[in-house]
Amino acid sequence: MRSMHEDSEATRALAAAIFEHALTRLGSDQPLDMTPTPLELDRRAGATITGDGLGGDEALRIWKEILAPATIPIDHPGFIAVVPGAATKASMLFDLVLNVSATYGGTWIEGAGAVWAENQVLAWLAGLAGMPEGSGGCFVTGGTAGNLSALVAARHAATIARHGARPARWRVAAAESAHSSVATAARVMDVDVLAVPMDGRGRLTGAALRHALDDTDDDVFAVVATAGSTNVGIIDELDAIAAICRDRRLWLHVDGAYGAAALLAPSIRDRFRGIEHADSLTVDPHKLLFSPFDACALIYRDPANAREAHIQEASYLETMNATSDWNPSDFAIHLSRRPRGLPLWFSLAIHGTHAYRDAIESLLTLTRSVADEIRARPELELLLEPELSVVVFRRVGWTKGDYESWWRGLLHDHIAFVQPSSWNGENVARLCFTNPRTTIDHIRTVLDAMA
């Protein structure tokens, strides 16, 4: 039994084979491919969990030859569906280091160096957003965990402000265009959502929010605004929303999971006016900050309030909780955690923030070029002027079945992975750019397939 945990010739040979595979993967793109069925994988891979084990060579062979090709690589330049990610080589390599370092990131006493480095990134992001010095939080798995944790802290703050008094039902206000995780968080918390109508561009506006709040019975404890909606990449009217939240003493949570990293881009930074007033903010490094999945930076204006909402009490935690050390486990709905912010820290430390700025600007430039390309094609119609790196358009005369055939054909031919969406009840085409290696020529090929 001890052999699984001991260094040995077999372990070192396996390490060499894994590192060789990793280097090969770093140097070349895994091709896009159709996803097989479970029955196909059953047939090709066979039983992999056995009493005696398969051994390192065979397990790695199954991964390389059967299972890895059955995944769609999110860092392929032709992956332009949903919100993909394109991690830097440095961040991917450091993720490998992290995984062999046995580093725990839940508490300061166990992971001080890792937590310190993560806090450097969180402070940089808070400063980028204009939040005050002392803002901070932790890294969680993704925007869903970040939004839920932020809203739990918001409800706690509202309960304290009301001296423990609660309405019959709490509500959180959000636009209909808010990320699906907001509704999920509300279900988990057993609160309701005050759905605020969006404007013609899919934004939550100050006027609509004020009108919706005027019809409530003082049961709203937070407002969720979006800095880059997932579907169409639009930024809410943050400055007006923030002013209303200040006037009504409501917690403002800004979901910037996809878009807030574009604060780095001088060309559109002014569109985020008001984000500096957020009580909590989420930013997903695995999207526009070029880090491996899964990571979400969750930042609070008042971390002490969040700690009070989330800290767990138990006899085995008394020593940890007795200090004022910065324990990331205290700032979200988690306890055990890996320091998932470190790959971003390492890549930022190597390349500097200007390289990130330039990469994001290149994606915005590509997005504008794609919009121009769509305007130049009579069979296509641009539906919204892009604000970030999402382009939404229609193919004149197409039905849902036509869009389905289009994207499946592109994937079958290893050209691109795209996914249609809907806008105002209509089936539409949607492209999302997060990979600086995606070129206008890639996209022309995708659009040619719609001719």
N, C-alpha and C positions, 0 to 999 in steps of 0.2 A: 504493500500500500504506500509506503514511503517513497517509492520510486517516482510517483507522480510529482513530488515536490522537491526532488533532488536534482542537482546538476549532474549530467552524465554525458557520455559521448553521444548517446542517442538524442538527448535534448539539444546538444549543440549542433548536431547534424540537422535536426528539424529546424532549429533557429536559422541556420544557413540557408536551408531551402525556402523558408518563409521570407527571409530578407531578400533572397534572389527574386522571388515572386513579387515582393513589394517594389523592388527596383524596376522590374519589368513593367509593372502596372503604372509606376510613376512616369515612365518614359513613353508610354503609348496609350491611346484611347481604347478602352474596351468597346467593341462595336455595339450599336443599338440592335436590339433583337426583340422578337415577339415573346411575350411571357408564356411559358408552357403551362399545361394543366397539372394539377397534383398527380394525376395518374401517370402522366409522362415522366415526371420526376421519380415517382415510385419505381417505374420500370427501369429507368436509366441508372439511378443511384442505388437502388436496393435498400436493404436494411443497414442503417448506419449506427444505430445504438444497439450494441450487442454486449453479451456477457464478458467476452474476452477482449473486446476492442478490435479496431481495424489496424492500428499502428499508424504512425505519423505519415509515412509515405502515401498510404492508401487514402487516409482522410484528407490529406492535402490534394491528392489527385482528384478526388471527387469534387472538392471545392473548385479547383482550377478548371477542370474539364466539363463539369456538369452544372454546378450550382452558381458559380460566378457568371457564366454566360446566360443564366436564366434570370439575371437581374438587369434592370435598365440603369446604366451609370448616370448619376445625376450631374456629374461634371463634364459630360460629353457636350461639345459645342452645339450639337443638334438637339439637346434637351431644352426645350423652350415651353414646357407645359407647367401647370400649377405655379409654384414658386421654387425653382430648382436652386441648387447651390454649386459653387465651383471653388472648392477649398484650394488655397495656395499650397504649393509643394511643401513649404516649410511647416505649415500648420498640420498637414497630413503626417509628415515625418515626426513631428513632436507628439502627435496623438499616439503614435507607436511607442515613443519613449514613455509617455504617461502610462500606457497600459502595462508596461513591464517594470514600472517603478514602485508599484504597490503603495501609491500615494492616496491617502484618504483626505477628502476635502470638506468634511462636515464641521470640524472644530479647529480652532487656532492651535490648541496644545498638540494636536496630532499632525496638523498640516500647515504650520505657520508660513513656511516659504511659499507654498502653493496659494494659500489664501492671500498673502501679501501681493503676489503677482496678479491674482484675479482682481484684487481691489484697485490696483493700478489701472486696469482696464475700465473698471466700473467708474472710477473717478474721472477718467478721460472722457467716457461717454456722457457722464453727467455734466461735465464742463462744456462739452460740445453742444448739449441741449440748452445750456445756460442755467441749469439748476444750481442752487447755492452750494458752496463748499460745505462738506459734511454729508451731502447726499450719498447714498450707497445702498447696497443690498447684497445680491448673490446671483449666481448663475443657476438656472433651472433647465429642464429638458427642452422646453420649447414655449411658444407663445401661449398655448393652452394652459400649461402649468403656471406661467407668469401672470396671465389675466386672472385666473382663479385666485392665486395667492394675493395679488394686489387688491382684489375685491373683498377678500376676507379681511385684510387689513383695513380697508375703507369702512366696512360695516362695523368693525371693532371701534374705530375712531368715532363713528357716528353714535354708537351706543355710549361711549364714554362722554361725548359732548352733551348727550341728553341725560346724563346721570343715570344711565341704565334703563331709561324708558324706551320702549320700542313700539312702533305702530303695529297694527294687526298683521300687516304684511309689508315687509321691506320691498323696495323696488330700486332697480338700477336703470338709468336712462341711457339709451343707445340708439343710433340710427339703424334703419333696416339694413344698411350696407355693412354694419359691424361684422367682424369675424364670427364664424359659427361658434367659436369657443366661448363667446360672451353668453350666449343662450345656454350652453352646456354648463358654464360656471353657475349661472342662476339656478339651474335644476339641481346641481350638487348642493348649493347653499340653501335651497328651498326658499328662494326669493323670486319675485316677478320682474319682468323686463317691461319698462315703459318704452315702447317702440316709437321713435320719433321719425316722421316722414323725412326722406332725403330730398334734396333738390334735383334739378335736371341732370346734374353731373354726378349724382350719387353721394353728395356731401351731407354731413350733419352741419347745419348752419345755426348761428346764434338766434336768429328770429324763430326758427322752427322749434329750437330747444326751449326758448322762453315761453312760447305759446303752449307747448306741451306741459311744462312745469306749472304754468298758471292754473291748469286744470287738475292738479294733484292735491292730495291732503297731507302734504309734508311727510310723505313716506319714502321719498327718494333719498338714498344715502350716497350715491355716486353717479357720475356721468362718465361714460366711456367715449372718448373721441379717437379717431383713427388717423394716424400719420402714414397713409399709404394703404388703401383698401386692397385686399387680396385679389378681388375679381377684376377691378379696373384701374387700380393704382392711383386713386384720388385721395387728396389730403383734405380732411375736414377743416372747417373755419375755426381754427384753433384759438385765435386771439379773441374772437367774440364769445366762444364757448368758455374760455378761461375767465373772462370778465363776469359772466353769469354765475359761474361756480364760486368766484370770490364773493360776489354780492349775496349769494344764498348760502354760503358756507358749505358747499358741497365738495366732496372729494373729486378731483379730476384725474382720471386715469387715461393716459394716452397709449394706445396700442400702436406702437411703432415697429412691431415685429418685422414687417417687410420693409417699410419705407424710411424709418428714422435714420438709418445709416447715411442716407442721402443728405443729411445735414452737413456732411463733409464737402458737398459739391457747391462751390460758390454760385454756380449758374442758377440754382433753385433754392438756395438756403432761405431766402425771404418768404417762401411759401410755408415755412414752419413757424412763422411768428405766433407766439403764444405758448409754444411747447415748454418754454422756460417756467411756466406757472404750474406744470404738472405736479400732482402729489405722488404719482407713480408713473413709471415709464417702462415699457418693454422694448427691447431691440434684439432681434435674432441674428447672431453672428453667422449662422449657417446659411444665411440668405445673402445680403449685400455686403457682408464683411468677410466673405471668402474663408469660412472656417468649416471644419467637418461637422456633420450632424452628431449629436444633438446639443444645441446650446441656445439659451435665451438669457440675456442680461436683464435682470429685474432690479430697477433702481427706485428708491424711495426718497422723497424730499426729507422726511423725518424717519430715519431708520429705527429710532427708539420705539416709535409707535408700532411699526411693523413687527419688531421683536416682541413686544408685549402681546401682539395678536397671535404670533406663531410659536413662541417658545414652548417646548414640551417639558413636562415635569414628570420625573420618575426618580426612584432612589438611585439608579445607576447613572443618572445625569446630574446629580446634586453638585459634584465637583466642577463639572463644566459650567453649570448655571450660576455658580457662586461668584464667578469673575465677570468682569466687563469686557473680556476678550471678544473679538469679532468672530463669532461662530456662524458661518453661512447657513447652517441648519436652522438657525433661529429666524430666518427671514422669508420662509416660504413653506409650503405644505410638502415637507420632506424631512428626513432625518439623515439616513445614509446618503452620501452623494460622492461622486467623483468630481475632481476640480476641472470641469469641462470648459472653463474659460481659459485654460492654459494654452491650448493650441493657438488661440487668437493672440494672447499675450506674446508668445514666442514669435509669431509671424510679424506682429507689429514692431517688436523689438528689433527684428532683423531688417525689415523693409522701411519702417518709418511711416508716419501717417500721410505724408504727401503722396506716397505710392498708392495708398488706398483712395485718396482723393482723386487721383488721376484715373484710376481704374473705374471708379463710379462715374466720373465725367465721361469716360469713353462709352459706357453703357447708355448714358443719356443721349450722347451723340448718335449712337447706333439707333436708338429708339426713334429719334427725330428723322433719321434717314429712312427708316422703315415706314414711318408715317408718310413721308414724301413719296416713297415707292408705291404705296397703296393708292395715294391720290392720283398717281400717274396711270393707274390701270383702270380702264372704264368698267370692268366687271366687278371691281371692289369698291366698297364705301367705308371710309373711316367714320366710326360712330362717336368717338370722343377724342379731343386733342389730348395726347398723353402728357401726364404730369411727371411720372417717374419712368419706369422701364416696362410698362405693360401697354400693349397695343390691342385694341378691340375694334373689330371691323366685320362687315358682312360680305359674303359673296352673293351678288344679286341673283335672285331666282333659286337659290339653294334651299333644300329642305334639311331636316335633321338627319335624314339618311345620307344625304350628300356629304355633310360634314363628317359623319361617321366613316364613310368610305375613304374620305380624304386623309384623315389622320391615320387610319389603319394601313392605308397604302404607303404612306411615308415611313411608318415604322417597319413595315414588311420589307421595304427596299433599303432599310438602314440609313435613311436620309435624316429623319428628325423624329422626335417624340413631341407631338403637340396634342392639346386637348381642347375641344370646343367648350363653350360656356353659354350662358344666356344673359341677355340684357334687356330689361323692360319686357320680359316675356317672350323675347325672340331668340332663336338659336343663332349664335354668332361664333366667329373665330376669335381666338385669343392667343397672343404670344407674350411670353414674359422673359426678359433678358437679365440674367445675373452672372453670365460667364463672359469675361472680357475676350475670350478666344472665339466667340461667335462673331461672324462677319456678315456684312450685307449680302455677300454672295451666297452664304448659307440660306439666308432668308429669301433671296430671289428664287432659289430652287424650290423652297416651300411654297411660295406664292405662284410659281409657274404651274405647280400641281393643281391649282384651282382654275386654271384657264379653260 
